[in-house]
Amino acid sequence: MACIGQGVKAVKRCNLMWGAGTLLAYKGELGDYYCMAAKAIGLPCPDYKRMHEGFKTAYTNMAKLYPCFGHAAKMPNIDWWRTCVKDSFIKAGYDYDDETFEKVFRRIYSTFGSSAPYSVFPDSQPFMRWARKNGLIVGVVSNAGIPILRMLFSPP
């Protein structure tokens, strides 16, 4: 893959990597985070298996309807995830009123927008240091935001 800078002579070597699953691992299971969010506002813990299946279906549907997390439809990231998470709960058999759902969603969204549910693979930071030393530009693709980038680029 070539990255084109200003003019033909500015061609640089670069690598574009997906953050989660390549450089970062998820800690725990999806159900852990959905359960913590529900319990934090006094609701019972949703069933892990039903939530996982509901999420897979909702995510697949959203990816088909609004690919690239809604980019082409100019859908804000938070709205894409709000719809996906709401559909996940509904498909799992949990249909909360709007006010309750918004409380649960805000907790889930803020958790996944932080470094809390991720860990850095042991070879990620050495790779990033090697890439910098060798003049390789690395782009990290993620919709989780700045916290995961801090995890990758902070000293070990």
N, C-alpha and C positions, 0 to 999 in steps of 0.2 A: 504494500500500500504506500502510495506517495502522498505527502502533504505539500501542497503548492503554496509558497509564500508569495512575496512580491517579485514577479518576473521569473523567467525560466531558470536562472541560476540559483534561485532560492529554494530549490527542491530539497526537502529534508526527509530523513527516515522517520517514520512514526508508526505507532501501533495504537489502535483503538480497542479498549477492553471494557467489557461489561463489569460493573462493580461487584454485585452480589453473585456469588457462585464461582467467580474467577479470582478476585482479589480478597473478597470478604465472604464469610460464612454466616448463615443465620444461626443464632443461639436459640435453642429450644424449639418449640413447635408453634404454629400459628395459634392453636387453641390456647396456649399459655397467655398470649397477649390479649386475645379476645376475652378470656376468662378474667384476667386482672382488671381489664377495663370495666367489665360488667360488675364485678364484685366491688370495685371502688365506689360505685354509686348505689350499692345495696341490692343489686340483682343477683340471682343465682348464676353459677358458672354454666355457660352453654356447653352442650355436649361436644367434645373435641372432634369425634369422627364426623358428626353431622356438620359442624362448622367447616372442617377441612373440605368435605365434599361440596358444601354450599359455596365456599370460596372458589374452588376449582371451576365450578360451573359459572359463577358470576364473573370471574376474571376472564374466562374464555369468551363469554358473551360480550363483555365490555371491549376486549381486544379486537373482536370482529366488528362491533358497531363503531368504536372510536379507537382505531389503531394508534400506536405511539402515544398512549395515555391521553388521547384527545387532541393532540397537537393540530392536526389538519382541520378539526372542527373548532379550533380556537377555544377549546374547553379548558378552563383552569385545572391544574393538576389536582387541587383539593376537591373540585367537583367530580372529577373522574373517580377518585378514590371514594368519595362519599357515596356515590351511586353503587360502586362495586361492593363496598362494605355493607351497605343497606341491603342489597340483593343477596349477599352472602348470608346475612342473618335471616332474611325472609325464606330463602331456599332451605335453610337449616331448621325452619319452623319457629323462628323468633321474630315476631312482627311488633316492634316497639312503637309507641307513639313518637311523633316527631321530636318533642322536647327530650324524651329519654334517649332516643337514638342519637341525637346530636351530642349529648353528654358522653355516651359510649364512644361515638366516632371520634370526637376531639381527643380523647385519651389514646385511642389506637393510632390516629394520624400523627399525634405528637411523638408517640413512642417510636414509630417507624421513621420519623424525621430526625431522630436522634441517633446517637451511636449505640444506645442500649441493646437493640436486638442483633447486633452484628459483632463478629470478631474478625480480626485480620488473619488470613492464612499465614503460616510461618514463613513462607517464601515470598510473600508480597512485597514487604519493605526491602529485602535484599534485591529483588528484581527491580524495584523502582530506583534504588541507588545505582544498580548496574546500568540501567537504561540512561540515567542522567549522565553518568561517567562516560558512556559511549556515544553520547550525542543523540540518543533516540528520544523522540518526543512521544509521550504516552498520554493519550486521552482516556478519561474514565467516564463511562456512560452510566448514569444512575438517575433515578427520580427521587432518591432519598435525600439529596441535598448535601449541603456543606459539611455536616458532622462526619459523614463517612470519608470525605476527602481529608479532613483533619486526621482521622485515624490512619490513613495511608501515608500521609506526608509528615506526621510527627515523628520525632526521634523514638527509637525502640526503647 
